[in-house]
């Protein structure tokens, strides 16, 4: 049966600002969904309060409402658009589902005659209410862990007495494991139970017997209205039960599951999905499996929506779950829809993987001073990376190389732990670096049986690690002159980077690269095609690997490369890697717009990125997608294969910018601002000399490379001092110090964590107002796209400040200085593209804090507030297609827009919430006000100094 023709207009609810537990995956789902519905001629109305995402771009829907996700906003939209027939709440994570429930309870959907599609209320209630869910599973004979529900403190204590410890406390109606906890002993129970009851919006918790050490699996399912169900992907957690799946290292396809158990798990998941309501859409099911021969299966939970893992599953398989789920919600059946990759087979098929994917989360514990770094039931990661390889080992290495934590992969970089007690301690208390510590433990000689006993990680994974270490030991017996070809090929096939092999051979990375060239061990590119090459794929979505040469009958040798290079002029856009504090989804927004603008200029566009959560890694955003680490070796090999006209680095944040120096050194053209100008802005000494020449004021400063130099500088500069390392993003390591003791401690700490870095000491302008300007420059002409005034005083990182567009409290004299300084600096740096400049204003003098000739965190916010496609314009300027003077700028904003930072402090008990020069917010929302008499503005302004700390 074809789609339901009565549905003409659909409201999509987004997920709001990015927080830990609900990140860019839902921006990806929402964007795909909006596109999918519009393909069907459906009018799309969208509500989301997040200005940083592609989802809220004017091109994504017919009407976009950047409003708070409240029932009040929903009523306003339904009143303004009586034509809305249906609401799709399954694309916006838990936030959208909870809002949908609240609207249903208040009778809003029935008042406006709006129907729910993609899920039904019954399904949400059953799956979110832990007690109802448990009763349902018992009724349909799906095994569950022994559990009981408590709605009071007293009930909870009685259940604990009955079950004994260890226990798990899981609050109802929460996301990302909020409030969930393991309880190992009675002393901790009271505190954790109270926290769980408070975290649940209905003050209800499920207390169940802890399945510690069991293996954990996730299945992604789709169902249509005819009850056809397909399982898109089976994901295995390398970490056992006890670590939240969002914080677990996950692998697809499942590696250690017997076929018999897999078939049972499939049957149970299909039975569960069919029992939770009559709807067509996506579902995520989680199971625990006992680690013994019996392989008992216990259901943990089911989410009747696209989940955090469905973005990963979509990228892992090439099957666009959100896109297909949206069409199913309109009434299509799976057999009527096309496989988006092959364009010749049906969507009623289960993808087959002839490769392995490994996802590793990305944490930011350094931003949460005093946080408990142990991983558990409550999610703590802020992003993730995915590696694709022909083996688990290759994919694991590629994922570790994508993390951007100054590691080159597993081992072989001299950065591992060597102290036995420390290694054992880190294995017992899993944290962000356990993926590396396992390798260190094997290197240290700790038996696999002991590692398994401590971690409960399946022996198969540990043996894979052991093989890597044995290979490292073997290679270390050779030199770069004597290393046999078969060993080098094996190391590359298992994912070791050239610089790791160089470490083993005690030589330079460039020499290993040359050895590969001489031996003809070249990276080849393979298609992600959903069907293990059974049908030809029409979508250019690639990953790299290494293959042994094949010999033809005529004796010639070759390797199979599936990436065919066209003769079109090409541009490569470097992505921003994993989401983290300081470098979030704003840069993905810029990359996507860069790709689209380059395509408009007639280029074949090539995207390189490793973040499975985002729109930039959607298989049809760029003309070609390489799902690869944003890591020099991989990028260089892709560039040599594709031979682009040039590379765009200024849209991918610090990740892409850091590679500019190597691109420049290898003679690869950088589109837009030159490497020298980028470096000049980062090098405080050179930049300050430039400001002196331009007669532009800046705070007194000095550069120190030792604690001694810093103390001598302090005498000249006067306290308070702002101390910061060079070449970092998000204010990493920045601190305001007020005396020599604090200065010495912080400098020593910084030099230990970032050896060899130059430290900048600025005299801190106490009590100054902070402002920033974003502009587009073509080397001669400058257009300022927005000036924002921060509500918090100077000293709070710009990413953590409430910022007003346009400024609300700066006089004409100050604004003229800002405009004048911005134009002078942009031209002096020979900026081609975007530039962001930050200012401190004291006694009507405008001082320069810093200039960044690249896309900034605030560009998407300004573009949404003014309704102008600024990244599109900037990219066309970078590519030399247009001058700034070619565009007609027509910003539209009545009143003011306030950028409001959003924090995830609730994930960390006892963490210091004070704000300072180091960024801590995980996301942002946008708030429009008509004038300065608005109550929201009054409240923000009155609290502006409350959290300021050094």
TORFI-238906 format. One line per field, with one value per residue (C-alpha): residue number from 1; residue in one letter; z, x, y. Coordinates in steps of 0.5 Angstrom, whole numbers, plus 500, padded with zeros to 3 digits. Example, Ala and Ser with C-alpha at 12.3 -4.5 7.8 and 13.67 -1.06 7.14 Angstrom:
<pts>
resi <- c(1;2)
resn <- c(A;S)
up <- c(516;514)
east <- c(525;527)
north <- c(491;498)
</pts>
This chain:
<pts>
resi <- c(1;2;3;4;5;6;7;8;9;10;11;12;13;14;15;16;17;18;19;20;21;22;23;24;25;26;27;28;29;30;31;32;33;34;35;36;37;38;39;40;41;42;43;44;45;46;47;48;49;50;51;52;53;54;55;56;57;58;59;60;61;62;63;64;65;66;67;68;69;70;71;72;73;74;75;76;77;78;79;80;81;82;83;84;85;86;87;88;89;90;91;92;93;94;95;96;97;98;99;100;101;102;103;104;105;106;107;108;109;110;111;112;113;114;115;116;117;118;119;120;121;122;123;124;125;126;127;128;129;130;131;132;133;134;135;136;137;138;139;140;141;142;143;144;145;146;147;148;149;150;151;152;153;154;155;156;157;158;159;160;161;162;163;164;165;166;167;168;169;170;171;172;173;174;175;176;177;178;179;180;181;182;183;184;185;186;187;188;189;190;191;192;193;194;195;196;197;198;199;200;201;202;203;204;205;206;207;208;209;210;211;212;213;214;215;216;217;218;219;220;221;222;223;224;225;226;227;228;229;230;231;232;233;234;235;236;237;238;239;240;241;242;243;244;245;246;247;248;249;250;251;252;253;254;255;256;257;258;259;260;261;262;263;264;265;266;267;268;269;270;271;272;273;274;275;276;277;278;279;280;281;282;283;284;285;286;287;288;289;290;291;292;293;294;295;296;297;298;299;300;301;302;303;304;305;306;307;308;309;310;311;312;313;314;315;316;317;318;319;320;321;322;323;324;325;326;327;328;329;330;331;332;333;334;335;336;337;338;339;340;341;342;343;344;345;346;347;348;349;350;351;352;353;354;355;356;357;358;359;360;361;362;363;364;365;366;367;368;369;370;371;372;373;374;375;376;377;378;379;380;381;382;383;384;385;386;387;388;389;390;391;392;393;394;395;396;397;398;399;400;401;402;403;404;405;406;407;408;409;410;411;412;413;414;415;416;417;418;419;420;421;422;423;424;425;426;427;428;429;430;431;432;433;434;435;436;437;438;439;440;441;442;443;444;445;446;447;448;449;450;451;452;453;454;455;456;457;458;459;460;461;462;463;464;465;466;467;468;469;470;471;472;473;474;475;476;477;478;479;480;481;482;483;484;485;486;487;488;489;490;491;492;493;494;495;496;497;498;499;500;501;502;503;504;505;506;507;508;509;510;511;512;513;514;515;516;517;518;519;520;521;522;523;524;525;526;527;528;529;530;531;532;533;534;535;536;537;538;539;540;541;542;543;544;545;546;547;548;549;550;551;552;553;554;555;556;557;558;559;560;561;562;563;564;565;566;567;568;569;570;571;572;573;574;575;576;577;578;579;580;581;582;583;584;585;586;587;588;589;590;591;592;593;594;595;596;597;598;599;600;601;602;603;604;605;606;607;608;609;610;611;612;613;614;615;616;617;618;619;620;621;622;623;624;625;626;627;628;629;630;631;632;633;634;635;636;637;638;639;640;641;642;643;644;645;646;647;648;649;650;651;652;653;654;655;656;657;658;659;660;661;662;663;664;665;666;667;668;669;670;671;672;673;674;675;676;677;678;679;680;681;682;683;684;685;686;687;688;689;690;691;692;693;694;695;696;697;698;699;700;701;702;703;704;705;706;707;708;709;710;711;712;713;714;715;716;717;718;719;720;721;722;723;724;725;726;727;728;729;730;731;732;733;734;735;736;737;738;739;740;741;742;743;744;745;746;747;748;749;750;751;752;753;754;755;756;757;758;759;760;761;762;763;764;765;766;767;768;769;770;771;772;773;774;775;776;777;778;779;780;781;782;783;784;785;786;787;788;789;790;791;792;793;794;795;796;797;798;799;800;801;802;803;804;805;806;807;808;809;810;811;812;813;814;815;816;817;818;819;820;821;822;823;824;825;826;827;828;829;830;831;832;833;834;835;836;837;838;839;840;841;842;843;844;845;846;847;848;849;850;851;852;853;854;855;856;857;858;859;860;861;862;863;864;865;866;867;868;869;870;871;872;873;874;875;876;877;878;879;880;881;882;883;884;885;886;887;888;889;890;891;892;893;894;895;896;897;898;899;900;901;902;903;904;905;906;907;908;909;910;911;912;913;914;915;916;917;918;919;920;921;922;923;924;925;926;927;928;929;930;931;932;933;934;935;936;937;938;939;940;941;942;943;944;945;946;947;948;949;950)
resn <- c(X;X;X;X;X;X;X;X;X;X;X;X;X;X;X;X;X;X;X;X;X;X;X;X;X;X;X;X;X;X;X;X;X;X;X;X;X;X;X;X;X;X;X;X;X;X;X;X;X;X;X;X;X;X;X;X;X;X;X;X;X;X;X;X;X;X;X;X;X;X;X;X;X;X;X;X;X;X;X;X;X;X;X;X;X;X;X;X;X;X;X;X;X;X;X;X;X;X;X;X;X;X;X;X;X;X;X;X;X;X;X;X;X;X;X;X;X;X;X;X;X;X;X;X;X;X;X;X;X;X;X;X;X;X;X;X;X;X;X;X;X;X;X;X;X;X;X;X;X;X;X;X;X;X;X;X;X;X;X;X;X;X;X;X;X;X;X;X;X;X;X;X;X;X;X;X;X;X;X;X;X;X;X;X;X;X;X;X;X;X;X;X;X;X;X;X;X;X;X;X;X;X;X;X;X;X;X;X;X;X;X;X;X;X;X;X;X;X;X;X;X;X;X;X;X;X;X;X;X;X;X;X;X;X;X;X;X;X;X;X;X;X;X;X;X;X;X;X;X;X;X;X;X;X;X;X;X;X;X;X;X;X;X;X;X;X;X;X;X;X;X;X;X;X;X;X;X;X;X;X;X;X;X;X;X;X;X;X;X;X;X;X;X;X;X;X;X;X;X;X;X;X;X;X;X;X;X;X;X;X;X;X;X;X;X;X;X;X;X;X;X;X;X;X;X;X;X;X;X;X;X;X;X;X;X;X;X;X;X;X;X;X;X;X;X;X;X;X;X;X;X;X;X;X;X;X;X;X;X;X;X;X;X;X;X;X;X;X;X;X;X;X;X;X;X;X;X;X;X;X;X;X;X;X;X;X;X;X;X;X;X;X;X;X;X;X;X;X;X;X;X;X;X;X;X;X;X;X;X;X;X;X;X;X;X;X;X;X;X;X;X;X;X;X;X;X;X;X;X;X;X;X;X;X;X;X;X;X;X;X;X;X;X;X;X;X;X;X;X;X;X;X;X;X;X;X;X;X;X;X;X;X;X;X;X;X;X;X;X;X;X;X;X;X;X;X;X;X;X;X;X;X;X;X;X;X;X;X;X;X;X;X;X;X;X;X;X;X;X;X;X;X;X;X;X;X;X;X;X;X;X;X;X;X;X;X;X;X;X;X;X;X;X;X;X;X;X;X;X;X;X;X;X;X;X;X;X;X;X;X;X;X;X;X;X;X;X;X;X;X;X;X;X;X;X;X;X;X;X;X;X;X;X;X;X;X;X;X;X;X;X;X;X;X;X;X;X;X;X;X;X;X;X;X;X;X;X;X;X;X;X;X;X;X;X;X;X;X;X;X;X;X;X;X;X;X;X;X;X;X;X;X;X;X;X;X;X;X;X;X;X;X;X;X;X;X;X;X;X;X;X;X;X;X;X;X;X;X;X;X;X;X;X;X;X;X;X;X;X;X;X;X;X;X;X;X;X;X;X;X;X;X;X;X;X;X;X;X;X;X;X;X;X;X;X;X;X;X;X;X;X;X;X;X;X;X;X;X;X;X;X;X;X;X;X;X;X;X;X;X;X;X;X;X;X;X;X;X;X;X;X;X;X;X;X;X;X;X;X;X;X;X;X;X;X;X;X;X;X;X;X;X;X;X;X;X;X;X;X;X;X;X;X;X;X;X;X;X;X;X;X;X;X;X;X;X;X;X;X;X;X;X;X;X;X;X;X;X;X;X;X;X;X;X;X;X;X;X;X;X;X;X;X;X;X;X;X;X;X;X;X;X;X;X;X;X;X;X;X;X;X;X;X;X;X;X;X;X;X;X;X;X;X;X;X;X;X;X;X;X;X;X;X;X;X;X;X;X;X;X;X;X;X;X;X;X;X;X;X;X;X;X;X;X;X;X;X;X;X;X;X;X;X;X;X;X;X;X;X;X;X;X;X;X;X;X;X;X;X;X;X;X;X;X;X;X;X;X;X;X;X;X;X;X;X;X;X;X;X;X;X;X;X;X;X;X;X;X;X;X;X;X;X;X;X;X;X;X;X;X;X;X;X;X;X;X;X;X;X;X;X;X;X;X;X;X;X;X;X;X;X;X;X;X;X;X;X;X;X;X;X;X;X;X;X;X;X;X;X;X)
up <- c(500;498;503;507;502;508;511;508;513;519;525;527;534;535;541;543;546;546;552;555;553;547;542;534;533;533;529;524;525;524;518;515;517;514;507;507;508;503;498;498;497;505;508;514;520;525;532;535;540;538;533;532;527;520;522;524;517;513;507;512;512;510;517;522;529;534;540;547;547;551;550;550;544;541;542;538;532;532;532;527;522;523;517;521;520;524;529;528;535;534;531;537;543;549;550;544;546;553;550;546;552;556;550;550;557;556;550;546;540;540;541;534;531;530;530;532;527;528;535;539;546;549;546;549;556;556;555;559;565;568;572;566;561;566;566;559;558;563;559;552;555;554;560;564;571;577;579;582;582;588;588;595;599;604;598;595;602;602;595;597;603;599;593;596;593;588;585;579;580;574;574;569;563;563;558;558;564;568;576;574;579;581;588;591;599;603;605;599;597;601;597;590;591;593;587;582;585;584;577;575;572;575;582;580;580;578;582;579;580;577;571;572;567;563;555;552;545;541;535;531;528;523;522;517;518;515;521;517;521;519;523;521;525;531;535;541;547;548;555;559;563;568;563;559;552;550;554;551;546;541;535;529;527;533;534;540;539;537;531;535;541;535;532;539;540;533;535;542;539;534;539;543;538;535;542;544;540;533;530;524;525;528;535;539;543;548;551;556;555;560;559;560;555;556;553;557;554;558;555;558;555;548;545;540;537;533;538;539;536;530;527;528;525;519;518;520;515;510;511;513;518;520;512;512;518;516;510;514;519;512;511;506;507;507;500;497;498;495;498;498;497;491;488;485;491;496;503;506;507;512;511;510;513;509;514;521;525;532;536;541;546;547;554;556;564;564;563;569;575;581;577;578;572;573;568;570;568;567;561;561;554;550;543;539;533;528;525;519;517;514;521;528;529;523;525;533;531;526;532;537;531;530;538;537;544;542;541;535;536;541;543;540;542;548;552;555;563;565;573;575;580;576;570;575;578;571;569;575;575;567;565;558;557;558;551;551;558;556;551;556;561;556;554;562;562;565;563;559;564;569;565;563;571;572;566;564;557;552;551;544;544;549;544;538;543;544;537;536;541;539;532;535;538;532;528;533;532;525;522;517;512;514;515;511;506;509;516;514;510;516;520;516;515;522;523;525;523;520;526;530;526;526;533;533;528;532;525;522;520;513;512;514;509;503;505;504;497;495;497;493;500;498;501;497;498;499;498;504;500;505;501;501;494;492;488;485;490;487;493;493;501;502;507;507;508;505;501;498;491;486;480;473;468;465;471;472;479;482;488;488;489;489;489;482;481;476;471;475;479;486;493;499;506;512;518;525;528;534;538;544;549;545;538;537;532;530;525;522;520;517;513;510;508;505;501;498;496;493;489;487;484;480;484;486;493;498;505;510;517;522;527;526;529;524;517;514;514;511;505;500;503;499;492;495;503;506;513;515;521;521;521;517;514;512;509;505;502;500;497;493;490;489;487;489;486;494;501;505;513;516;517;521;527;530;528;521;522;526;519;515;517;514;508;506;507;502;497;497;496;502;499;503;508;507;512;514;516;520;524;525;528;533;534;540;539;531;532;537;533;527;532;534;527;526;532;535;543;546;554;556;555;555;552;557;556;563;570;571;565;567;574;571;567;572;575;569;567;574;577;575;569;564;563;557;552;544;539;543;542;547;552;554;560;561;568;571;577;582;585;584;588;583;577;579;580;574;569;572;571;564;562;564;560;554;554;549;549;549;555;554;560;559;564;565;564;571;570;562;558;552;545;539;531;526;519;511;508;501;502;501;502;509;511;519;519;527;533;539;546;552;558;563;564;561;564;562;556;550;549;556;556;554;548;545;538;536;542;548;552;547;545;538;540;542;536;531;534;534;526;525;528;525;518;519;522;517;511;515;516;508;511;505;508;515;521;529;533;541;544;551;553;559;560;552;549;545;546;542;546;540;532;529;521;521;522;529;534;533;525;525;531;527;520;524;528;521;516;512;509;511;510;503;502;505;502;495;497;499;492;489;485;489;492;498;494;490;495;497;505;508;515;518;526;530;537;540;539;546;545;551;554;556;561;563;570;573;570;575;582;586;580;581;577;577;570;567;561;560;556;560;556;552;547;546;545;542;545;541;545;543;547;554;558;557;564;561;559;566;570;565;567;574;575;570;575;579;577;575;578;576)
east <- c(500;503;503;497;495;491;498;500;504;508;511;518;520;528;532;534;541;547;548;552;547;543;548;549;546;539;541;543;536;532;536;535;528;526;529;526;519;520;522;515;512;510;510;515;515;520;521;528;532;539;542;549;546;544;537;535;538;533;534;532;524;519;518;523;522;528;524;524;522;515;508;507;511;508;501;504;506;499;495;500;499;492;494;499;496;501;507;513;517;522;527;529;531;528;527;522;519;518;515;510;508;506;502;498;497;495;490;494;494;487;485;489;487;494;496;502;506;512;510;504;503;502;509;512;509;510;518;519;515;520;514;510;515;517;510;510;516;514;507;510;516;522;527;528;533;529;527;522;519;520;516;519;525;521;519;527;530;525;527;534;533;529;534;541;547;550;544;542;538;535;530;524;523;531;536;543;543;541;541;542;548;551;550;555;554;549;553;552;545;541;544;544;536;535;539;535;528;530;532;526;521;515;520;520;526;527;531;534;539;546;548;555;560;555;556;551;548;544;540;537;530;525;518;512;505;504;509;515;521;528;534;539;545;547;552;557;559;567;566;561;555;556;558;553;553;554;561;562;567;562;563;559;558;557;564;563;556;554;549;544;544;544;538;534;536;533;527;526;527;522;517;518;518;511;508;509;504;502;506;511;518;525;527;533;533;539;540;545;548;551;558;558;556;549;549;542;539;536;532;535;530;527;527;521;525;531;537;544;546;542;546;552;548;546;554;556;552;550;543;539;535;532;530;527;523;520;517;515;511;508;505;510;512;519;518;516;522;529;535;539;546;544;538;536;534;529;529;526;533;538;545;551;558;564;568;568;567;569;566;570;567;570;571;572;574;579;574;570;575;573;569;569;572;570;565;559;551;551;554;559;562;561;562;565;569;568;573;572;577;577;579;577;584;585;578;580;587;583;578;584;587;581;580;585;588;595;596;598;594;595;602;608;608;612;606;603;603;609;607;604;600;597;595;591;588;586;583;579;576;575;576;577;584;582;582;590;591;589;595;600;598;599;606;607;606;600;596;590;586;588;586;579;578;579;575;570;572;571;577;577;578;584;587;586;590;595;596;598;603;606;607;610;615;617;618;622;627;628;631;628;633;632;624;621;615;610;611;610;604;601;602;599;593;592;592;599;600;607;609;608;612;617;617;618;624;627;626;622;615;617;622;617;612;618;619;612;612;618;615;608;604;599;593;587;579;573;566;561;555;550;550;558;558;553;550;553;553;551;553;561;562;569;574;581;585;591;591;596;598;594;598;594;595;600;605;603;601;595;591;584;582;574;575;575;578;574;577;573;576;576;576;577;574;577;572;572;573;569;565;568;567;570;569;562;557;558;564;560;555;560;563;556;555;562;561;554;557;563;559;555;562;562;567;567;566;570;569;574;571;570;565;559;554;554;551;558;558;552;553;550;552;559;560;565;565;572;570;577;581;582;590;595;597;590;589;595;594;587;590;595;589;584;589;584;585;586;584;579;581;578;571;573;575;582;582;583;587;592;594;595;602;603;599;603;610;608;606;598;594;590;584;582;587;594;598;602;597;593;600;601;594;596;603;602;609;608;601;602;608;602;598;603;604;597;597;591;591;592;593;600;603;609;611;614;617;619;616;622;621;613;615;620;615;610;614;613;606;602;597;592;595;591;595;594;598;599;595;589;581;576;580;584;589;587;587;587;592;592;599;606;604;598;602;608;603;599;605;608;602;601;608;607;601;603;611;614;609;609;605;602;601;597;595;588;583;579;572;572;566;568;565;567;566;565;567;568;574;577;583;581;574;571;564;562;557;555;558;556;557;558;553;558;564;571;574;569;570;566;563;560;558;551;552;547;546;547;550;546;550;556;556;558;565;566;563;566;573;571;569;575;580;576;577;584;586;582;586;593;592;590;584;580;574;572;575;573;576;575;575;576;573;575;574;572;578;577;583;584;584;585;584;582;582;577;570;568;563;558;558;552;548;549;547;540;539;540;537;543;547;554;558;556;558;565;566;565;570;575;575;576;569;566;569;565;562;559;554;548;547;540;540;533;533;527;530;535;538;541;546;545;550;548;552;552;554;549;552;558;557;561;564;566;561;565;566;573;577;576;570;565;559;557;552;547;540;538;533;529;527;524;527;531;525;524;524;529;534;533;535;541;544;543;546;552;558;555;559;566;572;579)
north <- c(500;507;513;516;522;525;527;534;538;535;538;535;536;537;535;542;544;539;536;529;524;527;530;531;524;527;533;528;524;531;533;526;526;533;532;525;528;534;529;526;533;534;541;541;545;544;546;546;551;550;555;551;545;544;541;549;551;555;550;544;546;550;554;553;555;557;557;553;546;547;546;554;554;548;551;558;554;550;556;559;553;550;546;541;534;530;530;526;526;520;524;529;524;524;531;530;524;527;534;530;526;532;535;529;529;536;535;539;534;533;540;542;535;533;525;522;518;514;512;511;514;507;505;511;510;502;503;509;507;501;497;497;495;489;487;487;483;478;477;476;471;475;474;480;481;481;488;492;499;504;511;512;512;507;502;503;500;494;492;493;488;483;483;484;487;489;493;498;504;506;512;513;518;520;520;518;514;520;519;511;508;501;500;495;496;499;505;508;506;512;517;514;512;519;522;517;519;526;525;522;527;522;520;513;508;501;497;491;485;488;483;485;482;480;482;487;488;493;492;497;495;498;496;498;498;491;489;487;488;489;488;494;493;488;492;489;493;491;493;489;491;496;501;506;504;511;510;504;502;498;494;492;487;483;479;474;472;465;464;460;466;471;468;468;475;477;473;477;484;483;480;486;491;488;488;495;499;499;504;504;507;505;502;500;494;493;486;483;476;471;470;463;457;458;465;467;473;478;484;491;496;498;505;507;512;513;513;515;508;509;515;510;504;508;510;503;500;505;504;511;509;516;517;510;511;518;515;509;514;516;509;506;499;497;493;499;503;503;502;509;506;501;505;498;493;494;497;491;487;487;490;485;488;486;490;492;498;500;506;510;515;522;525;531;530;535;541;538;539;535;530;522;520;512;510;507;507;515;517;522;522;528;525;519;517;511;507;502;497;490;487;489;491;496;499;499;503;508;509;511;515;519;521;527;526;526;518;515;509;503;503;504;511;512;514;508;506;502;502;495;498;504;499;494;500;503;496;496;503;504;511;514;511;504;502;504;501;494;494;497;491;486;490;489;482;481;475;475;471;476;482;478;477;484;487;482;484;478;474;474;482;481;476;481;486;481;479;487;487;481;484;490;486;482;489;492;486;490;496;501;498;490;490;485;487;482;484;492;490;486;492;496;491;491;499;501;508;510;514;508;503;509;508;501;502;508;512;518;517;520;514;509;512;512;505;503;507;503;497;499;498;503;505;502;505;500;502;502;499;495;489;486;487;483;489;495;501;508;512;514;512;510;507;505;499;495;489;484;485;480;477;477;471;476;477;484;485;490;492;493;500;502;509;511;518;523;528;534;539;537;540;537;539;537;535;537;530;528;533;536;542;547;544;542;541;549;546;541;546;550;544;542;549;549;543;545;552;549;544;551;553;547;543;535;536;531;530;527;526;520;523;518;523;528;531;532;524;523;519;524;531;531;528;523;521;518;516;516;519;527;524;526;520;518;525;525;519;521;527;524;519;524;530;536;543;545;543;548;548;554;550;544;548;547;540;542;548;544;540;547;547;540;541;548;544;539;544;542;549;551;555;561;564;562;558;564;568;562;561;569;569;564;566;571;575;576;578;583;586;586;590;595;597;598;602;597;597;590;588;587;580;576;569;564;557;555;557;561;566;566;569;574;576;577;583;587;585;586;581;579;575;570;564;560;555;557;553;550;551;552;555;549;550;557;560;567;567;573;571;568;561;560;562;557;552;553;554;547;544;546;545;537;536;540;539;544;549;557;560;566;571;577;582;581;587;586;589;589;588;583;583;579;580;575;578;575;578;577;580;587;588;586;585;585;579;581;584;580;583;578;579;576;580;579;573;568;564;566;559;560;567;569;573;579;580;586;589;592;597;599;606;609;611;603;600;604;602;595;596;599;594;588;591;593;586;582;586;586;578;577;574;570;567;568;571;572;577;578;584;587;594;598;605;606;603;597;592;586;579;575;574;567;567;561;559;561;558;564;564;559;563;569;566;564;570;574;569;570;564;567;560;559;566;565;559;562;568;562;559;565;565;571;578;580;586;581;579;583;583;583;581;581;581;585;586;582;574;572;566;562;557;550;546;538;539;535;529;530;530;535;538;546;550;556;559;562;562;555;553;548;548;543;546;552;555;561;566;572;578;584;589;590;590;582;578;573;578;582;575;573;580;580;573;575;575;570;564;568;565;565)
</pts>
